[in-house]
Amino acid sequence: MSDDYAERLRGNRREKDEFFAEHPQSPVPPEHRDEFDGLDYFEPNPDYRVEATVTVHDDPEPVEMETTASNPVRYLRVVTFAFEVGGEEHALAGYRQEGDEGAVFVPFRDKTTGQQTYHNGRYMELEPDGELGDGDAVTIDFNLAYNPFCAYSETFSCPLPPEENWLEIVVPAGEKAPDIE
């Protein structure tokens, strides 16, 4: 991983910390913002920035995701990403809500979930350049994995990663669990 990449990642993290500390739409409850001194992250790690092969689901299946509130949300499983970490094959499904274009939502759990990372899993969003096609290669960067807003406040309802996106590996990359739970 180039120093440029690590520096850009740290820059993004600083901006996010400022947003969380000061912005009216921060998920950190106002009474906790004074003592908020930034999110906790794993060090940038190139091993968790992987190339994935895309399988597009032409007729995407609906998936009901449980949420931290009582209302499930409906997503469509639009793609599957196949990738290797540590020499082993893994896959994650990518979702969109019906009618959505743009970012592909990739909620996941891994062996750090509930230990070093938020107990309800973490999220990634992939912004593909244009339409994804079968066999396309995309970069999945777990260094960009982040906590859902419900990790900071119960006023948010967040989808829980479905079981098909539970990785049986440790992914020490991205955001760690917030210490304000």
Secondary structure as GFF3:
##gff-version 3
##sequence-region A 1 181
A	DSSP	alpha_helix	3	22	.	.	.	ID=ss1
A	DSSP	alpha_helix	30	33	.	.	.	ID=ss2
A	DSSP	three_ten_helix	46	48	.	.	.	ID=ss3
A	DSSP	beta_strand	49	65	.	.	.	ID=ss4
A	DSSP	beta_strand	73	85	.	.	.	ID=ss5
A	DSSP	beta_strand	88	96	.	.	.	ID=ss6
A	DSSP	beta_strand	104	108	.	.	.	ID=ss7
A	DSSP	beta_strand	122	126	.	.	.	ID=ss8
A	DSSP	beta_strand	137	141	.	.	.	ID=ss9
A	DSSP	three_ten_helix	142	144	.	.	.	ID=ss10
A	DSSP	three_ten_helix	149	151	.	.	.	ID=ss11
A	DSSP	three_ten_helix	163	165	.	.	.	ID=ss12
###
